[in-house]
Amino acid sequence: MNVYLVQHAYAKSEQEDPERPLSEKGWADIRKIADFVFKKGNISIKEIFHSGKMRARQTAEVLAQKLNSIVKEADGLKPMDDPFIWAERLRKINEDIMLVGHLPHLSRLTSILLCQDAEKILVEFQQGCVVCLKTEDFTNWSLSWMVIPDIIV
């Protein structure tokens, strides 16, 4: 099983718009990532879950359009939510899944899956990036790959 963890793309500042939708750079970056992942990633995902915040929802919608997936809001994906919630949920899911969220939550969830310690920062997330974690037995996880907008031409 693969879990794709996505930090939302760049958003407008709270001063520009309190809802914090994606900025022009954010839209461009996530479209670039979506095109790349669709063409090169060989990804098949039925559902993409997001935190409910506008910037995460918009990021998820761009990816879902390319991957022909359903977008759903889910609890437990906000910045300060307990990452153990999704670490436990993933044990009950038997198909590839994508989660679109925020820091520090995504970083902490990744660390729990890879080394069972939420405080160790093992992956440096960037806005608009996709991190693919893989497991065969829901006990041992590994980092399969990561892609960031700045490396895609």
Legacy VTK file of the C-alpha trace (Angstrom):
# vtk DataFile Version 3.0
C-alpha trace
ASCII
DATASET POLYDATA
POINTS 153 float
0.000 0.000 0.000
1.132 3.530 -0.784
0.212 6.633 1.157
0.732 9.916 -0.652
1.172 12.854 1.718
0.780 16.301 0.181
1.474 19.620 1.817
-0.937 22.175 0.370
0.503 24.514 -2.234
1.373 28.157 -1.523
-1.576 30.158 -0.219
-2.316 33.854 -0.014
-1.495 35.504 3.284
-4.190 35.999 5.887
-3.931 39.763 5.259
-4.659 39.275 1.552
-7.563 36.896 2.194
-8.552 35.418 5.572
-9.780 32.236 3.823
-6.210 31.697 2.512
-6.942 30.308 -0.969
-4.044 29.268 -3.173
-1.855 32.045 -4.542
-0.937 32.265 -8.225
2.324 30.472 -7.413
0.373 27.824 -5.498
-1.960 27.157 -8.428
0.979 26.955 -10.856
3.010 24.677 -8.562
0.232 22.185 -7.849
-0.769 21.987 -11.522
2.864 21.232 -12.361
2.979 18.544 -9.643
-0.361 17.064 -10.766
0.807 16.839 -14.384
4.083 15.218 -13.341
2.523 12.717 -10.947
-0.156 11.801 -13.493
2.360 11.231 -16.309
5.251 9.682 -14.381
3.863 8.350 -11.137
1.576 5.527 -12.259
-0.738 6.429 -9.368
-4.243 5.073 -8.966
-6.178 6.592 -6.078
-9.920 6.463 -5.504
-10.055 9.030 -2.714
-8.086 12.106 -1.737
-8.719 13.401 1.772
-8.058 17.001 2.849
-8.240 19.017 6.060
-11.165 21.221 5.090
-9.071 24.376 4.917
-9.503 26.111 1.555
-5.840 25.815 0.517
-5.831 22.067 1.196
-9.174 21.537 -0.574
-8.003 23.448 -3.661
-4.740 21.488 -3.724
-6.677 18.208 -3.460
-9.095 19.227 -6.229
-6.285 19.917 -8.715
-4.714 16.523 -7.972
-8.086 14.739 -8.094
-8.871 16.182 -11.499
-5.671 14.693 -12.965
-5.918 11.407 -11.048
-9.669 10.961 -11.579
-10.213 10.695 -7.817
-12.923 11.716 -5.378
-12.134 14.546 -2.950
-13.356 14.282 0.629
-12.893 16.387 3.736
-11.647 14.433 6.744
-11.008 15.221 10.363
-7.564 14.791 11.869
-5.635 16.573 9.085
-5.413 20.127 10.418
-2.002 21.573 11.361
-2.136 20.814 15.076
-4.245 17.631 14.976
-2.907 14.486 16.608
-0.991 12.555 13.907
-1.638 9.260 15.715
-5.278 9.499 14.514
-4.261 8.924 10.885
-1.413 6.568 11.783
-4.057 4.294 13.306
-6.599 4.818 10.494
-4.059 3.800 7.885
-3.861 0.332 9.451
-7.491 -0.236 8.417
-7.180 0.966 4.817
-6.277 -1.570 2.163
-5.823 0.670 -0.861
-3.602 3.530 -1.888
-4.677 6.856 -0.420
-3.701 10.521 -0.625
-3.845 12.959 2.301
-3.576 16.714 1.717
-2.753 18.728 4.778
-0.395 20.998 6.647
2.691 21.226 8.784
3.499 20.235 11.435
0.884 17.458 11.142
2.235 15.846 7.947
5.805 15.881 9.192
4.808 14.323 12.497
2.637 11.660 10.790
5.516 10.752 8.481
7.877 10.393 11.433
5.419 8.184 13.309
5.092 5.871 10.312
8.817 5.721 9.556
10.302 5.541 13.065
7.453 5.663 15.624
8.647 9.037 16.942
6.563 12.106 16.042
9.274 14.487 17.231
12.001 13.326 14.827
11.807 15.291 11.603
12.758 12.827 8.867
11.253 14.460 5.782
11.443 18.144 4.950
8.053 18.912 3.432
7.640 21.833 1.068
4.470 23.497 -0.093
2.986 21.609 -3.014
5.197 18.530 -2.538
4.107 14.893 -2.675
5.736 12.296 -0.423
5.077 8.611 -1.124
5.356 6.186 1.788
5.056 2.441 1.232
4.191 -0.504 3.454
3.457 -4.183 3.009
2.453 -5.003 6.575
1.391 -1.650 8.159
4.271 -2.025 10.611
7.303 -1.275 8.464
7.053 1.848 6.331
9.610 3.269 3.928
10.017 6.453 1.955
9.465 5.441 -1.652
9.855 8.855 -3.317
9.243 12.581 -2.985
8.722 15.297 -5.560
8.758 19.075 -5.053
7.556 21.728 -7.523
10.974 23.381 -7.911
12.618 20.306 -9.472
10.043 19.902 -12.236
10.911 21.773 -15.424
LINES 1 154
153 0 1 2 3 4 5 6 7 8 9 10 11 12 13 14 15 16 17 18 19 20 21 22 23 24 25 26 27 28 29 30 31 32 33 34 35 36 37 38 39 40 41 42 43 44 45 46 47 48 49 50 51 52 53 54 55 56 57 58 59 60 61 62 63 64 65 66 67 68 69 70 71 72 73 74 75 76 77 78 79 80 81 82 83 84 85 86 87 88 89 90 91 92 93 94 95 96 97 98 99 100 101 102 103 104 105 106 107 108 109 110 111 112 113 114 115 116 117 118 119 120 121 122 123 124 125 126 127 128 129 130 131 132 133 134 135 136 137 138 139 140 141 142 143 144 145 146 147 148 149 150 151 152
